[in-house]
Amino acid sequence: MKHTIKELEDIASQIRRDIVRMVHGCQSGHPGGSLGCADFFTALYFEVLNHKKEFTMDGVGEDLFFLSNGHISPVWYSTLAHAGYFDKSELATFRKLDSRLQGHPTTHEHLPGIRIASGSLGQGMSVAIGAALTKRLNGDNSYVFTLHGDGELQEGQNWEAAMFAPFHEMDRLICSVDYNGQQIDGPTKKVLSLDSLQAKFEAFGWHVINTDGNDMQSIVEGLHYAKTLTGKGKPILNLMSTQMGAGVDYMMGSHKWHGTAPNDEQLATALAQLPETLGDY
């Protein structure tokens, strides 16, 4: 391992601090899903992903990551900053005028680490398949990773991609789903039930694994295990159970924090629960 589990947990704690401070600073953004995915992003970028901070759009010879549910940009921006893609002081510009750190990631600001605009939901898997096909044609055996929201899977384009990937044996593709059961209007089971995502993807021909997305050991081991399953003709789906707002007790498990910024008092409460481990921006 590149880091111990404790070191990864410390990184995730700082990322969570950054998230609540960023969203509070502009009184806009999506803290709930960002907090819930902090452990996944930490495990991916600091333990699993073969990537270079000297960023190129093509990413030849390195693993690629595409964030499909782009509204959880705070967790990605913080992760990229701590991974060395840009200075963490830039996090203070989140959602400000002329900032490279827009509410939903875009490419025309040329922010290192961002390869697609993902404000519109449901497109990440399709893009990732295109990238994986390109790598196959170029003889590049690197992996392509994605992250999707469970509510986002209500978008129909996902299911066209989900059919395409196993049919064309996209077996270097590892997709993760933030399975928190919440979306902006309420619990997914009340808005539009997803029923069994495992059964759905297995019926389409995917190899499905299950991880605890808020347990660092589980997510690290799960992502490493997913890599051992590649090259066997099937894409991999990591069904990752999480809590929206993980790490901040009053946000956990509630769809109300999907897109709501904390006030001053709520920010102080959140920061008291999240140790500063790498230094605030």
C-alpha positions as CSV (number, residue, x, y, z in Angstrom):
1,M,0.0,0.0,0.0
2,K,1.1,3.5,-0.7
3,H,-0.5,4.7,2.5
4,T,-1.8,3.1,5.7
5,I,-5.5,3.0,6.3
6,K,-5.0,5.6,9.1
7,E,-3.2,7.9,6.7
8,L,-6.0,7.6,4.1
9,E,-8.6,8.3,6.8
10,D,-6.7,11.5,7.7
11,I,-6.7,12.6,4.1
12,A,-10.4,12.0,3.9
13,S,-11.0,14.0,7.1
14,Q,-9.3,17.0,5.5
15,I,-11.2,16.6,2.3
16,R,-14.4,16.7,4.3
17,R,-13.3,19.9,6.1
18,D,-12.6,21.4,2.7
19,I,-16.0,20.4,1.4
20,V,-18.0,22.1,4.1
21,R,-15.8,25.2,4.1
22,M,-16.1,25.5,0.3
23,V,-19.9,25.2,0.2
24,H,-20.3,27.5,3.2
25,G,-17.9,30.1,1.6
26,C,-20.2,30.6,-1.4
27,Q,-23.5,29.5,0.2
28,S,-24.0,27.2,-2.7
29,G,-23.2,23.6,-3.7
30,H,-23.8,20.0,-2.8
31,P,-22.2,18.9,0.5
32,G,-24.2,15.7,1.1
33,G,-23.0,13.5,-1.7
34,S,-19.5,15.0,-1.6
35,L,-19.1,14.1,2.1
36,G,-20.4,10.6,1.4
37,C,-17.9,10.0,-1.3
38,A,-14.8,11.4,0.4
39,D,-13.5,8.0,1.3
40,F,-13.9,6.7,-2.2
41,F,-12.0,9.6,-3.7
42,T,-9.2,9.3,-1.2
43,A,-8.9,5.6,-1.8
44,L,-9.0,6.1,-5.6
45,Y,-6.5,8.9,-6.0
46,F,-4.1,8.1,-3.1
47,E,-4.1,4.3,-3.3
48,V,-5.6,2.7,-6.5
49,L,-5.4,5.0,-9.5
50,N,-2.3,5.1,-11.6
51,H,-2.2,8.8,-12.5
52,K,0.1,11.7,-13.1
53,K,-0.3,15.2,-11.6
54,E,1.4,16.5,-14.8
55,F,-2.0,16.5,-16.5
56,T,-2.7,15.7,-20.1
57,M,-6.2,15.3,-21.6
58,D,-5.3,12.0,-23.4
59,G,-3.9,10.3,-20.3
60,V,-1.8,7.9,-22.3
61,G,-0.4,5.1,-20.2
62,E,-2.3,6.1,-17.1
63,D,-5.7,5.3,-15.5
64,L,-8.6,7.6,-16.2
65,F,-11.4,8.7,-13.9
66,F,-14.7,10.3,-15.0
67,L,-17.2,11.8,-12.5
68,S,-20.6,11.3,-13.9
69,N,-22.6,12.9,-11.0
70,G,-20.7,16.2,-11.5
71,H,-22.6,18.1,-8.8
72,I,-20.4,16.6,-6.1
73,S,-17.5,18.6,-7.5
74,P,-16.3,19.8,-4.0
75,V,-15.0,16.4,-3.1
76,W,-13.2,16.1,-6.4
77,Y,-11.6,19.5,-6.4
78,S,-10.3,19.0,-2.9
79,T,-8.9,15.6,-3.8
80,L,-7.2,16.9,-6.9
81,A,-5.7,19.8,-4.9
82,H,-4.3,17.5,-2.2
83,A,-3.0,15.1,-4.9
84,G,-0.9,18.0,-6.3
85,Y,-2.9,18.9,-9.5
86,F,-3.2,22.6,-8.4
87,D,-2.6,24.6,-5.2
88,K,-5.1,24.1,-2.5
89,S,-5.5,27.8,-2.0
90,E,-7.6,27.8,-5.1
91,L,-10.3,25.9,-3.3
92,A,-11.3,29.3,-1.8
93,T,-12.6,30.4,-5.2
94,F,-15.2,27.6,-5.5
95,R,-18.3,28.8,-7.3
96,K,-17.0,32.3,-7.5
97,L,-16.9,34.5,-10.6
98,D,-14.1,33.7,-13.0
99,S,-13.1,30.6,-10.9
100,R,-11.8,27.5,-12.5
101,L,-13.7,25.6,-9.8
102,Q,-17.3,25.8,-11.2
103,G,-20.2,24.2,-9.4
104,H,-20.2,21.5,-12.0
105,P,-16.8,20.5,-13.6
106,T,-16.1,21.9,-17.0
107,T,-13.2,21.8,-19.4
108,H,-12.9,25.2,-20.9
109,E,-11.2,26.6,-17.7
110,H,-8.5,23.9,-18.3
111,L,-8.5,22.8,-14.6
112,P,-6.0,20.0,-14.3
113,G,-7.7,16.6,-13.7
114,I,-11.0,17.4,-15.5
115,R,-11.5,15.7,-18.8
116,I,-15.2,16.2,-19.4
117,A,-18.0,18.5,-18.4
118,S,-20.4,16.7,-16.1
119,G,-23.2,19.1,-15.2
120,S,-25.7,17.0,-17.1
121,L,-26.4,13.7,-15.5
122,G,-26.3,10.3,-17.0
123,Q,-23.4,10.7,-19.5
124,G,-20.3,9.5,-17.6
125,M,-20.5,5.8,-18.4
126,S,-20.9,6.5,-22.1
127,V,-17.8,8.7,-22.1
128,A,-15.8,6.2,-20.1
129,I,-16.7,3.5,-22.6
130,G,-15.4,5.7,-25.4
131,A,-12.1,6.3,-23.5
132,A,-11.8,2.5,-22.8
133,L,-12.3,1.7,-26.5
134,T,-9.6,4.2,-27.4
135,K,-7.2,2.6,-25.0
136,R,-8.0,-0.8,-26.4
137,L,-7.3,0.4,-29.9
138,N,-4.1,2.0,-28.8
139,G,-2.9,-1.1,-26.9
140,D,-3.1,0.8,-23.6
141,N,-4.1,-1.6,-20.8
142,S,-4.7,1.1,-18.3
143,Y,-8.0,1.1,-16.4
144,V,-11.0,3.5,-16.7
145,F,-12.9,4.3,-13.5
146,T,-16.2,6.2,-13.1
147,L,-18.5,7.3,-10.3
148,H,-22.3,7.6,-10.6
149,G,-25.1,8.6,-8.2
150,D,-27.8,6.1,-7.6
151,G,-30.5,8.7,-8.4
152,E,-28.5,9.5,-11.5
153,L,-29.2,6.0,-12.8
154,Q,-32.8,7.1,-13.4
155,E,-31.4,8.7,-16.5
156,G,-32.0,6.4,-19.5
157,Q,-28.6,6.9,-21.2
158,N,-27.0,5.0,-18.4
159,W,-28.8,1.8,-19.5
160,E,-27.8,2.1,-23.1
161,A,-24.2,2.3,-21.9
162,A,-24.8,-0.6,-19.4
163,M,-25.9,-2.8,-22.3
164,F,-23.1,-1.7,-24.6
165,A,-20.2,-2.3,-22.2
166,P,-20.6,-6.1,-21.5
167,F,-21.7,-6.8,-25.1
168,H,-18.4,-5.3,-26.3
169,E,-16.4,-6.8,-23.5
170,M,-15.3,-3.5,-21.9
171,D,-13.3,-5.4,-19.3
172,R,-10.9,-2.6,-18.2
173,L,-13.9,-0.5,-17.1
174,I,-14.6,-0.2,-13.3
175,C,-17.8,1.8,-12.5
176,S,-18.8,2.7,-9.0
177,V,-22.2,3.7,-7.8
178,D,-22.7,6.0,-4.8
179,Y,-25.6,3.9,-3.3
180,N,-26.9,6.3,-0.6
181,G,-30.6,6.0,-1.4
182,Q,-31.1,9.7,-1.5
183,Q,-31.6,12.3,-4.3
184,I,-32.6,16.0,-4.3
185,D,-36.3,15.4,-4.0
186,G,-36.2,12.6,-1.4
187,P,-35.3,9.0,-1.0
188,T,-34.8,7.2,-4.3
189,K,-37.4,4.5,-3.2
190,K,-40.1,7.2,-3.1
191,V,-39.0,9.3,-6.1
192,L,-38.4,6.4,-8.6
193,S,-37.4,3.1,-7.0
194,L,-34.2,1.5,-8.3
195,D,-35.1,-1.9,-6.9
196,S,-32.1,-4.2,-7.0
197,L,-29.2,-2.5,-8.9
198,Q,-27.1,-5.7,-8.4
199,A,-29.7,-7.8,-10.2
200,K,-30.1,-5.2,-13.0
201,F,-26.4,-5.0,-13.8
202,E,-25.8,-8.7,-13.5
203,A,-28.7,-9.3,-15.9
204,F,-26.9,-7.0,-18.3
205,G,-23.7,-9.0,-18.0
206,W,-21.7,-7.0,-15.5
207,H,-19.6,-8.5,-12.6
208,V,-20.9,-6.7,-9.5
209,I,-19.1,-6.3,-6.2
210,N,-20.3,-4.7,-3.0
211,T,-18.3,-2.4,-0.8
212,D,-18.9,-0.1,2.2
213,G,-18.1,3.3,0.8
214,N,-17.6,4.9,4.2
215,D,-15.2,2.3,5.5
216,M,-11.7,2.9,4.2
217,Q,-10.5,-0.7,4.5
218,S,-13.5,-1.9,2.6
219,I,-13.3,0.6,-0.3
220,V,-9.5,0.2,-0.7
221,E,-9.8,-3.6,-0.7
222,G,-12.9,-3.5,-3.0
223,L,-11.2,-1.3,-5.6
224,H,-8.1,-3.5,-5.6
225,Y,-10.3,-6.6,-5.9
226,A,-12.1,-5.0,-8.8
227,K,-8.9,-4.6,-10.7
228,T,-8.2,-8.4,-10.3
229,L,-11.5,-9.1,-12.0
230,T,-10.7,-7.1,-15.2
231,G,-9.5,-8.7,-18.4
232,K,-12.1,-11.5,-18.3
233,G,-14.7,-10.1,-20.7
234,K,-17.0,-8.3,-18.3
235,P,-17.1,-4.7,-17.0
236,I,-17.0,-4.3,-13.2
237,L,-19.6,-2.5,-11.1
238,N,-18.7,-1.5,-7.6
239,L,-22.0,-1.1,-5.7
240,M,-20.9,1.2,-2.9
241,S,-23.1,1.7,0.1
242,T,-22.7,5.2,1.6
243,Q,-24.4,7.7,3.9
244,M,-25.2,11.1,2.4
245,G,-23.4,13.6,4.6
246,A,-21.0,11.0,6.1
247,G,-18.8,12.5,8.8
248,V,-21.2,15.3,9.9
249,D,-23.8,13.9,12.2
250,Y,-26.7,16.3,11.4
251,M,-26.3,15.8,7.7
252,M,-26.1,12.0,7.6
253,G,-28.8,10.1,5.8
254,S,-30.9,13.1,4.8
255,H,-31.7,14.2,1.3
256,K,-32.1,17.8,2.7
257,W,-28.3,18.2,2.5
258,H,-28.1,17.2,-1.1
259,G,-27.8,20.8,-2.2
260,T,-28.0,23.0,0.9
261,A,-25.1,25.0,2.3
262,P,-24.5,25.1,6.1
263,N,-24.8,28.4,8.0
264,D,-22.1,29.8,10.3
265,E,-23.2,27.8,13.3
266,Q,-23.7,24.6,11.3
267,L,-20.2,25.0,9.8
268,A,-18.7,25.3,13.2
269,T,-20.5,22.2,14.3
270,A,-19.3,20.3,11.3
271,L,-15.7,21.4,11.6
272,A,-15.7,20.3,15.2
273,Q,-16.4,16.7,14.0
274,L,-13.7,16.7,11.3
275,P,-10.1,16.9,12.4
276,E,-7.8,19.2,10.5
277,T,-5.0,16.8,9.3
278,L,-3.3,18.4,6.3
279,G,-3.9,22.1,7.0
280,D,-6.9,24.2,5.9
281,Y,-6.6,26.2,2.7
